[in-house]
């Protein structure tokens, strides 16, 4: 068993300390004499993940479930939850586990960004001491962030399932999610002039005058439609020819 733990731990680039703790967890699991029907590799993977979590490390679910030989991430997640409960390690839910359970893996990064924005908001508004007292790794904040991320990209989620997973009330979760959305900075979108179908903006020289006879400043822009632009262009060419630049005559 320890050989399997060491081999798997090395493939996952986990420290010797984590591997040793995983071995201790597996001995505890054997002592419970629970009949889980799992392979040695899956049990090893779960124990390594639990040991990593205990030391504040994160292990990618997709990678560890594949290395452990589990048929799917969902199946591995079930094994993880069962062993976690048997060992009495609580039922803490990670963001990665949450999006898998609600089948919304695409929301993991937007949800992370929302959580980061919320943490920054708490620090800047209430100070570091208050920020330390807010644990955004708790189920309420994770579910609110996923709910908000779904709203942002118009992905319909099972709100009732999020409420259950968040161990909270619907209003509390949706209100927190709405608060997170408000923290997202509004991005100004500038329309490219090359794709604009609006009026043409043309710089006039200082000698040009507007319809009222007022001289325009150099570089000032004037609005004109396509017909107006063609007429203005012909006028400029005529003046150029009159000034002796006969090479422009062919454009009239």
Residue pairs with C-beta under 8 A, 6 or more apart in sequence:
1 23
1 26
1 40
1 44
2 23
4 40
4 41
4 44
5 19
5 22
5 23
5 26
5 44
5 47
5 48
6 19
8 41
8 44
8 45
8 48
8 67
8 68
9 18
9 19
9 22
9 48
11 67
12 48
12 59
12 63
12 64
12 67
14 48
14 51
14 52
14 57
14 59
17 55
18 48
18 51
18 52
18 55
18 57
19 48
19 51
21 51
21 54
21 55
22 44
22 47
22 48
22 50
22 51
23 47
24 51
25 47
25 50
25 51
25 87
26 43
26 44
26 47
28 87
29 43
29 47
29 83
29 86
29 87
32 86
32 87
34 86
36 43
36 79
36 82
36 83
36 86
38 46
38 79
39 69
41 67
41 68
41 69
42 68
42 69
42 70
42 76
42 79
43 79
43 83
44 68
45 64
45 65
45 67
45 68
45 69
45 70
45 76
46 68
46 76
46 79
46 80
46 83
46 84
47 83
48 59
48 64
49 59
49 64
49 80
50 80
50 83
50 84
50 87
50 89
52 58
52 59
53 59
53 92
53 94
54 89
58 94
58 96
60 96
61 73
61 76
61 77
61 96
61 97
61 100
62 73
64 76
65 72
65 73
65 75
65 76
65 77
68 76
70 76
70 79
73 100
74 100
74 101
77 97
77 100
77 101
80 97
81 91
84 90
84 91
85 91
92 137
92 139
93 139
93 142
93 165
94 137
94 142
95 108
95 111
95 112
95 115
95 142
95 145
95 146
96 108
98 139
98 142
98 143
98 146
98 165
99 105
99 107
99 108
99 111
99 146
101 161
101 165
102 146
102 157
102 158
102 161
102 162
102 165
104 146
104 150
104 155
104 157
106 153
106 155
107 146
107 149
107 150
107 153
107 155
110 149
110 152
110 153
111 142
111 145
111 146
111 148
111 149
112 145
114 145
114 148
114 149
114 180
114 181
114 183
114 184
115 136
115 141
115 142
115 145
115 180
117 180
117 183
117 184
118 136
118 141
118 145
118 179
118 180
118 183
119 131
119 134
119 136
121 183
122 130
122 131
122 134
123 131
134 141
135 141
136 142
136 145
139 165
139 166
139 167
139 168
140 166
140 167
140 168
140 172
140 173
140 176
141 176
142 166
143 162
143 163
143 165
143 166
143 168
143 173
144 166
144 173
144 174
144 176
144 177
144 180
145 177
145 180
146 157
146 162
147 157
147 159
147 162
147 173
147 174
147 177
148 177
148 178
148 180
148 181
149 155
150 156
150 157
151 177
151 181
152 181
152 184
159 170
159 173
159 174
160 170
162 173
163 169
163 170
163 173
166 173
193 201
199 223
199 224
199 225
200 223
200 224
200 225
200 226
200 229
201 221
201 222
201 223
202 221
202 222
202 224
202 229
202 232
203 218
203 219
203 220
203 221
204 216
204 220
204 222
205 218
206 215
206 216
206 217
206 218
207 215
208 215
208 216
209 215
209 216
210 216
210 222
216 222
224 232
234 252
237 248
237 251
237 252
238 252
240 248
241 248
241 249
241 252
